[in-house]
Amino acid sequence: MKYLILIVILASFFTASGASKVGAADQEGAQAPSQSTPAPGPGIPSDQENARKARALLDQAIQALGGEAYLKIHDAEQEGRTYSFHHGQPTSNGVLFWRFVEYPDKERIEVTKERDVAYLYVGNKGYELTYKGPHQVEQKDMDDYLRRRRLSLETILREWTKDPGVAFFYEGNALAGNLPAQQITLINSKNEAVSLYFDLETHLPIKKSYSWRDPIDKERNVEEEIFDNYRPIQGVMTNYGFTRYFNGDMQTQRFISAAHYNQGLDESMFDPNSHYNPNKPGKR
């Protein structure tokens, strides 16, 4: 179980990864649209114009990420090294990882040089896989994983943008760490709010922020993710850099060394009882 905390942090559903030194600012829930929002055009209600600007930024971001190539990603593979932190201090020298995702709800993460420990998420179930066989992930860790998947950048750009129950708010100019950006906030029908920040020149997403209330102590927590070091892979702009903050403290960093899309994955890797061996060639 010594890798479990690291892997739950690592698993963020489908987001390519790495590291960033960009700081994080506290945010809580949905924010009211900025007072600096430009005035609407003639005859267009201000709330509709505000939503239109937010949608336009989302469309720009999707196009910057690769447009149809990005939206048609079916599966993804990554490998690299991940680091965890506690109160801003590193807790390890880094762990090698291999990550496989099949959209929308399958993910496998293998760690150690021998790739003999894995964490598997299929639907709403999670397993730790070792030589002893599969063991279900603890419920709290599973809840954290499912929340991050539900509020992931990919889910927002691929699903929330099509949901008529989602409200869009243009927030105007903002800072993503120390970088100038444009900010929007989306709120779904469950009153979950996520803020996205886009680079002024490239229109790529560089930060995501949301808050949630702990069901036990009722305290509000803020999670922020920084995306950087974008590189084109098979027509998709892929962030090789990723940093997550929890209540202002750096929690994890990931460095991607290789990434591939739509290569076809061996379905047995998503079966906890298949005895899948990553060190043997499998079926594609």
SVG drawing of the C-alpha trace seen along z (x, -y; Angstrom):
<svg xmlns="http://www.w3.org/2000/svg" viewBox="-32 -48 47 62">
<polyline fill="none" stroke="black" stroke-width="0.4" points="0.0,0.0 3.0,-2.3 2.3,-3.6 -1.4,-4.1 -1.4,-7.8 0.9,-8.7 -1.1,-6.9 -4.5,-8.3 -2.9,-11.7 -1.4,-10.7 -4.7,-9.5 -6.5,-12.4 -8.2,-10.8 -6.7,-11.3 -4.6,-14.5 -1.0,-14.3 1.5,-15.3 4.9,-16.7 5.9,-19.6 5.5,-23.4 6.6,-26.0 3.6,-28.1 2.0,-29.1 -1.7,-28.6 -4.2,-31.1 -7.1,-30.1 -10.6,-29.9 -13.9,-28.8 -16.7,-27.5 -18.3,-29.5 -17.4,-33.1 -19.7,-35.8 -18.9,-37.1 -16.2,-39.8 -17.2,-43.4 -14.6,-44.0 -16.5,-41.9 -16.8,-43.8 -20.1,-45.4 -22.5,-43.2 -23.2,-44.0 -26.4,-45.9 -29.6,-44.0 -27.9,-41.1 -28.7,-40.7 -25.6,-41.0 -25.9,-37.5 -26.2,-35.9 -23.2,-37.9 -21.2,-36.8 -22.0,-33.1 -21.2,-33.6 -17.7,-34.9 -17.1,-31.9 -18.2,-29.5 -15.9,-31.2 -12.9,-30.8 -13.8,-27.1 -14.0,-26.6 -10.6,-28.4 -9.1,-26.1 -10.4,-22.9 -9.1,-24.1 -5.7,-24.9 -5.6,-21.4 -6.1,-19.8 -9.8,-20.2 -11.3,-17.0 -8.0,-15.1 -8.4,-16.0 -12.1,-15.3 -11.7,-11.9 -9.1,-10.5 -10.3,-7.0 -7.3,-5.8 -4.0,-7.3 -0.7,-6.0 1.9,-7.8 5.1,-7.1 7.3,-9.2 8.1,-10.0 5.9,-11.3 6.7,-13.0 4.6,-13.5 4.7,-16.3 3.5,-16.8 3.1,-20.4 5.2,-21.4 8.1,-19.0 8.9,-16.0 8.1,-12.6 10.1,-10.5 12.8,-10.7 10.1,-10.0 8.4,-6.9 8.4,-5.6 4.9,-5.1 3.1,-3.9 -0.4,-5.1 -3.2,-3.8 -6.6,-5.4 -9.5,-4.3 -12.2,-6.9 -14.5,-7.5 -13.9,-5.4 -11.0,-3.0 -7.6,-3.7 -4.5,-1.6 -1.4,-2.9 1.7,-0.7 4.6,-1.7 8.1,-0.5 10.8,0.4 9.4,3.9 5.8,2.6 4.7,5.2 2.3,2.9 -0.7,1.4 -3.8,-0.5 -6.9,0.1 -10.0,-2.0 -13.0,-0.7 -16.3,-2.5 -16.8,-3.3 -14.5,-0.5 -10.8,-0.6 -8.2,2.1 -4.7,2.4 -3.0,5.2 0.1,7.0 1.5,10.5 -1.1,11.3 -3.9,10.5 -6.5,7.6 -7.6,5.7 -10.3,3.0 -9.1,-0.5 -10.3,-2.1 -13.6,-4.0 -12.1,-7.4 -9.4,-7.1 -12.0,-5.9 -14.1,-9.0 -11.2,-11.3 -10.4,-9.6 -14.0,-9.7 -14.2,-13.4 -11.1,-14.2 -12.2,-12.2 -15.7,-13.8 -14.1,-17.3 -11.1,-16.6 -10.2,-18.9 -11.1,-16.3 -14.5,-15.7 -15.2,-19.4 -14.0,-20.0 -15.6,-16.8 -18.8,-16.5 -19.7,-19.6 -19.5,-21.8 -22.4,-19.6 -24.5,-19.6 -27.5,-22.1 -27.6,-22.1 -24.1,-23.7 -23.9,-27.5 -21.0,-29.4 -19.5,-32.6 -16.8,-34.8 -14.6,-36.2 -12.2,-38.4 -8.5,-38.8 -6.9,-36.9 -3.6,-35.5 -2.8,-31.8 0.0,-31.8 2.2,-34.5 1.0,-34.2 -1.7,-36.5 -4.7,-34.5 -8.4,-34.7 -10.7,-33.0 -14.1,-31.3 -16.2,-29.4 -18.6,-26.5 -21.3,-25.4 -23.2,-22.1 -26.7,-21.0 -25.2,-19.6 -23.8,-23.1 -20.2,-21.9 -18.1,-24.8 -14.8,-24.7 -12.7,-27.6 -10.5,-27.4 -7.7,-29.7 -6.4,-30.1 -3.1,-31.4 -3.6,-34.8 -1.6,-33.9 -1.9,-30.2 -5.5,-29.8 -4.3,-26.6 -5.6,-25.7 -2.9,-26.5 -4.9,-26.1 -8.0,-24.5 -9.4,-25.2 -12.4,-23.9 -13.5,-23.6 -15.4,-20.9 -16.6,-20.4 -15.3,-17.5 -18.3,-15.2 -16.6,-14.4 -15.3,-17.7 -17.4,-20.0 -14.3,-22.1 -14.0,-23.5 -11.0,-22.3 -9.5,-23.9 -7.7,-21.8 -5.8,-23.5 -4.0,-21.9 -1.4,-23.6 -0.8,-22.4 2.5,-23.4 5.2,-22.3 2.8,-21.5 4.1,-19.5 2.3,-18.3 1.7,-14.5 -0.2,-13.1 -2.0,-16.4 -2.8,-16.8 -1.2,-19.5 -0.1,-17.4 1.0,-19.0 4.1,-17.2 4.0,-19.3 1.5,-18.8 1.3,-20.1 -1.5,-19.7 -2.1,-21.9 -4.3,-21.1 -5.3,-24.1 -2.3,-26.0 0.3,-23.3 2.0,-21.5 0.7,-17.9 2.1,-16.2 4.2,-16.8 4.4,-14.6 7.0,-14.6 6.0,-12.8 8.7,-11.3 6.5,-9.7 2.8,-9.8 0.7,-8.1 -2.9,-8.3 -5.3,-5.8 -2.8,-2.9 -5.4,-0.4 -5.1,1.2 -5.2,4.8 -8.6,5.0 -7.3,7.6 -5.3,4.8 -8.6,3.5 -9.7,6.8 -8.5,7.2 -8.7,11.0 -7.0,11.4 -3.4,11.8 -2.3,9.3 1.5,9.1 2.8,5.7 6.2,7.2 4.8,9.6 3.5,8.5 -0.3,8.5 -3.2,8.2 -4.1,4.9"/>
</svg>
